[in-house]
């Protein structure tokens, strides 16, 4: 099966629509996000095609986005893997935990 990024254009378009409407991210503009999604889908396709026997997924991610391509069920009529695009949400208001001191025994 020859997989290309263009096969997942509908999923990328829907993710970009959600990104533009709901996500505030200083690290990526919507234009940067589109390029990142295309690169990540390409990486996920490579991971999917090179997966070991018995594995069902190809995964690619960066700090803001995770893309998972999943093998469709055996009885499915789909001609391409299922594509999930997830935004890794974080808040600048989350407190970072201070490192715990290490006790040294003497």
Order of alpha helices (4+ residues) and beta strands (2+ residues): alpha-alpha-beta-beta-beta
